């Protein structure tokens, strides 16, 4: 069935319609989707369409991200195309042990990094850990600090624990 489906998808312009129907009718939809994504160069298009049409988009996305080496590319694309990017990102971060890597990559690629970071920090109990890591990896640490602590610039000694190499700045 996988071979037949992949062939049909490669031969028809209505492949998206076929795929979405198949996914809605089978309990093995995750297996089918992951296979299709690994075999087609249009995987991003397929994934973004499926995510926009199904209420289980979070489940599908988290599974795909855990199974593919191109998870960063997929995630960054989805985040740039959907208005629910914050929801998707916060969910992924709460479910994966590589959340720091994902977050730092996204922050380095998007102009809305401050917005994303502030949301994540407001939703997680590990905000200090996340913030200290991000600050240690980015050249925009001063911008981040001034954004989150505008009234505490004079309390530099409090940051010595997290930013020992930048207290002199």
C-alpha positions in Angstrom: 0.0 0.0 0.0 2.9 2.4 0.7 4.3 1.8 -2.7 1.0 2.3 -4.4 0.3 5.5 -2.5 3.7 7.0 -3.2 3.3 6.3 -6.9 -0.1 7.8 -7.0 1.1 10.9 -5.2 4.0 11.3 -7.7 1.7 11.1 -10.7 -1.2 13.3 -9.9 -1.6 17.0 -9.3 -4.3 16.2 -6.7 -1.8 14.4 -4.5 -2.6 16.6 -1.6 -6.3 15.7 -1.7 -5.4 12.0 -2.0 -3.0 12.2 0.9 -5.3 14.1 3.2 -8.1 11.6 2.5 -5.9 8.6 3.2 -4.6 10.1 6.4 -8.2 10.8 7.6 -9.2 7.2 6.9 -6.4 5.1 8.3 -5.1 4.5 11.8 -1.6 4.3 10.4 -1.7 7.8 9.1 1.5 8.7 11.0 3.5 5.9 9.3 2.1 6.9 5.9 2.9 10.5 6.4 6.5 9.9 7.6 7.2 7.7 4.6 5.8 10.1 2.1 7.8 13.0 3.7 11.0 10.9 3.4 10.5 10.1 -0.2 9.4 13.4 -1.8 11.1 16.7 -2.4 7.8 18.5 -1.7 7.7 17.2 1.8 7.4 20.8 3.2 4.4 21.5 1.1 2.7 18.3 2.1 3.4 18.8 5.8 2.3 22.4 5.9 -1.0 21.5 4.1 -1.7 18.6 6.5 -0.9 20.7 9.5 -3.4 23.4 8.3 -6.2 20.9 7.7 -6.1 18.6 10.7 -6.9 19.2 14.4 -4.1 16.7 15.3 -1.4 18.9 13.7 0.6 19.1 16.9 0.8 15.3 17.2 1.8 14.9 13.6 4.4 17.6 13.8 6.0 16.3 17.0 6.2 12.8 15.5 7.8 14.0 12.3 10.3 16.1 14.2 11.3 13.2 16.4 11.8 10.9 13.3 13.6 13.1 10.8 17.1 14.6 10.7 15.7 17.6 9.0 13.5 18.5 11.9 15.0 22.0 12.2 14.3 22.8 8.6 10.7 21.6 8.9 10.1 23.4 12.2 11.5 26.7 11.0 9.4 26.6 7.8 6.2 25.8 9.7 6.9 28.6 12.2 7.4 31.1 9.4 4.2 30.1 7.7 1.6 29.7 10.4 0.0 32.2 12.8 0.0 29.6 15.5 3.8 29.3 15.5 4.0 30.2 19.2 1.7 27.4 20.2 3.6 24.9 18.0 7.0 26.0 19.3 5.9 25.9 23.0 4.5 22.4 22.5 7.6 21.1 20.8 9.8 22.6 23.4 7.8 21.0 26.2 8.0 17.5 24.6 11.6 17.2 23.4 14.9 17.0 25.2 16.6 19.0 22.5 14.4 22.0 23.2 17.4 24.2 23.8 19.0 23.4 20.4 15.7 24.0 18.6 15.0 27.3 20.4 18.5 28.6 19.8 18.3 27.8 16.1 14.9 29.4 15.7 16.1 32.5 17.6 19.0 32.8 15.3 16.9 32.6 12.1 13.9 34.8 12.9 13.5 38.5 13.3 10.8 37.8 15.9 13.2 36.1 18.3 12.4 38.5 21.1 8.7 37.8 20.9 9.2 34.0 20.8 11.7 34.1 23.7 9.5 36.3 25.9 6.6 33.9 25.4 8.6 30.8 26.1 10.1 32.4 29.2 6.6 33.3 30.5 5.4 29.8 30.1 8.2 27.7 31.5 9.6 27.2 35.0 13.0 26.7 33.4 13.1 30.3 32.1 16.4 31.1 33.8 18.1 28.2 32.3 16.8 28.9 28.9 17.6 32.6 29.1 21.1 32.0 30.3 21.8 29.5 27.6 20.5 31.8 24.9 22.5 34.7 26.2 25.7 32.7 26.2 25.2 31.7 22.6 24.1 34.9 21.0 25.9 38.2 20.2 22.6 40.0 21.0 22.8 39.3 24.7 22.7 42.9 25.6 19.6 43.5 23.5 17.9 40.6 25.2 18.9 41.7 28.7 17.6 45.3 28.1 14.4 43.9 26.7 13.6 41.7 29.7 15.2 43.8 32.5 14.9 47.4 31.5 14.6 48.6 35.1 17.4 46.5 36.4 20.4 47.6 34.4 22.1 48.7 37.6 21.8 45.3 39.2 24.6 43.8 37.1 26.0 41.9 40.1 22.8 39.7 40.0 23.8 38.5 36.5 27.3 37.5 37.6 26.0 33.9 38.2 24.7 33.5 34.6 27.0 35.8 32.6 30.4 35.9 34.3 32.2 36.9 31.2 29.9 39.8 30.4 29.7 41.7 33.7 32.2 44.2 32.5 29.9 45.2 29.6 
